[in-house]
């Protein structure tokens, strides 16, 4: 299943070039002409698979423990405390969709594919404990992130179907929904905790998730490249791959 989605991405590139442009790859190589194509329709088909694929292979992902200090001054006295988040787990991805236009650029036997992805409704859980004066509430917190948007770029060498990831980065994070369970918190503590958790997710956890997704994709690409290393794809095999993808797109 891990290989399927990345393989489908490569096959989509082939079909986009052959089908959308309506030209022969070899002929264009001989002409030494660069071509570009919009791949939105094809990438949308691939993205339908990516959400279940990531849920099956990427999550659950362990998250780092975090401790943040805070202070509260209601009138004259300043209270100092700290909030600890432990046993964190990134456990759910609802779906993945395309973000912006997916483009392919072909030049000198290289396919450069730029794809923006939008991971929707990510679910996280942390145990929490706080220490402030005589208060020591603890419990667990559910955090839902509406979206995380990524930009990525892949290059495919058409001579041997070797794929490498040129770029992958987080570009935006959506709104957070935070729910505390296991203990009733006073309003001022709830507000402080929400602010701390929001800051932690925007400054730390999103980078952990982004790096995790990038490393997972890179491992998948390495696995696929290892299977194909040193083995050029024949014209007949390429034709079979294209036909298989056409069948998938028409189902």
Buried (B, 14 or more C-beta within 10 A) or exposed (E): EBEBBBBBBBBBBBBBBBBBBEBEBEEBBEEEEEBEBEBBEBBEBBBEBBBBBBBEEBBEBEBEEBEBEBEBEEEEEEBEBBBBBBEBBBBBBBBBBBBBEBBBBBBEBEBBBBBBBBBBBBBBBBBBBBBBEEEEBEBBBBBBBBBBBBBBBBBBEBEBBBBEBEEBEBBEBBEBEBEBEEBEBEEEBBEBBBEBBBEBBEEBBBEBBBEBBBEBBEEBBEEBBEEBEEEEBEEEEBEEBBEBBBEBBEE
